[in-house]
Amino acid sequence: MTSIPPSNEVFIRGVTRDGRSFRPSDWAERLAGVMAQFRPGGAQGPGSHLGYSPWCVPTTFDGAKCVVVNRALREHEPMAWDFVMNFARDNELQVLEACLLPEPGAAPAGKPA
């Protein structure tokens, strides 16, 4: 029997354990905004907080707001990882193991389209 390796990402889904949509409706953007400073190489100078960290990205999955959290965050910033995981736990949000796939027709990361 082969084991499946853990994914590189965890999805925090804006649906509570009892099936209700989490509010406010912009919670994912707010959480990702707070985490913007945590990125590979650290804060990259003035204005770097204006974009999301590649380790914590808001998105939509199956009709619900989500935040995709890369496991690299745990290795580089354990307290930041604990913050997002505690946010999910405290608000009873669904946490799913998954991986974010590129959009169909998109160039691979680091390659021009």
C-alpha positions as CSV (number, residue, x, y, z in Angstrom):
1,M,0.0,0.0,0.0
2,T,1.4,3.4,-1.0
3,S,0.9,6.5,1.1
4,I,0.0,9.8,-0.4
5,P,2.4,12.6,0.6
6,P,0.8,15.5,2.4
7,S,-0.1,18.5,0.2
8,N,1.8,21.7,0.2
9,E,-1.3,23.7,1.0
10,V,-4.1,23.9,3.4
11,F,-7.4,25.6,2.5
12,I,-9.2,27.5,5.2
13,R,-12.8,27.5,3.8
14,G,-15.3,30.2,4.8
15,V,-17.9,27.7,5.9
16,T,-18.3,26.8,9.5
17,R,-18.5,23.2,10.7
18,D,-22.3,23.5,10.9
19,G,-22.5,24.7,7.2
20,R,-23.0,28.5,7.6
21,S,-21.1,31.0,5.5
22,F,-18.5,32.9,7.6
23,R,-19.0,36.7,7.9
24,P,-17.9,39.3,7.1
25,S,-17.8,38.5,3.4
26,D,-14.3,39.9,2.9
27,W,-12.8,37.8,5.7
28,A,-10.4,36.0,3.4
29,E,-8.9,39.2,1.9
30,R,-8.6,40.7,5.5
31,L,-6.8,37.6,6.8
32,A,-4.5,37.4,3.7
33,G,-3.8,41.1,4.1
34,V,-2.7,40.7,7.7
35,M,-0.3,37.9,6.5
36,A,1.1,39.9,3.6
37,Q,4.3,40.7,5.4
38,F,5.2,37.0,5.7
39,R,6.8,36.0,2.5
40,P,9.9,34.4,1.2
41,G,12.9,36.6,2.0
42,G,10.8,38.7,4.4
43,A,9.2,42.1,3.7
44,Q,10.7,43.4,0.5
45,G,10.8,47.1,1.2
46,P,8.2,49.9,0.9
47,G,5.0,48.8,-0.6
48,S,5.5,45.1,-0.3
49,H,2.5,44.9,2.0
50,L,0.3,45.9,-0.9
51,G,0.4,42.4,-2.4
52,Y,-0.6,39.1,-0.8
53,S,2.1,36.8,0.4
54,P,2.5,33.7,-1.8
55,W,2.2,31.7,1.4
56,C,-1.3,33.0,2.2
57,V,-3.6,33.8,-0.7
58,P,-7.4,34.5,-0.8
59,T,-9.4,32.6,-3.4
60,T,-12.8,31.0,-4.0
61,F,-13.4,27.3,-3.9
62,D,-16.7,25.5,-4.5
63,G,-18.5,28.8,-4.1
64,A,-17.0,29.8,-0.8
65,K,-14.3,32.2,0.1
66,C,-11.0,30.5,1.1
67,V,-7.5,31.3,2.1
68,V,-4.8,29.0,0.7
69,V,-2.0,28.7,3.3
70,N,1.3,27.2,2.1
71,R,3.1,24.9,4.5
72,A,6.3,26.9,3.9
73,L,4.8,29.5,6.2
74,R,5.0,27.0,9.1
75,E,8.7,26.4,8.5
76,H,9.7,30.1,8.1
77,E,7.2,31.8,10.4
78,P,5.8,29.4,13.0
79,M,3.9,32.1,14.9
80,A,2.2,33.3,11.7
81,W,1.2,29.7,10.9
82,D,-0.2,29.3,14.4
83,F,-2.1,32.5,14.0
84,V,-4.0,31.4,10.8
85,M,-4.6,27.9,12.1
86,N,-6.0,29.3,15.4
87,F,-8.1,31.7,13.4
88,A,-9.7,28.8,11.6
89,R,-10.1,26.8,14.8
90,D,-11.5,29.6,16.8
91,N,-14.1,30.5,14.1
92,E,-14.9,26.8,13.5
93,L,-13.9,27.0,9.8
94,Q,-13.4,24.0,7.6
95,V,-9.7,23.2,7.0
96,L,-8.9,21.1,4.0
97,E,-5.7,19.5,2.7
98,A,-5.4,20.4,-0.9
99,C,-3.1,21.9,-3.6
100,L,-3.8,24.9,-5.7
101,L,-3.6,24.1,-9.4
102,P,-2.8,26.7,-12.1
103,E,-5.7,27.9,-14.2
104,P,-6.1,26.0,-17.5
105,G,-3.8,27.6,-20.1
106,A,-1.7,29.5,-17.5
107,A,2.0,29.4,-17.8
108,P,3.9,27.4,-15.1
109,A,5.2,29.5,-12.2
110,G,8.2,31.6,-13.2
111,K,7.6,31.2,-16.9
112,P,6.1,33.9,-19.2
113,A,2.6,33.3,-20.6
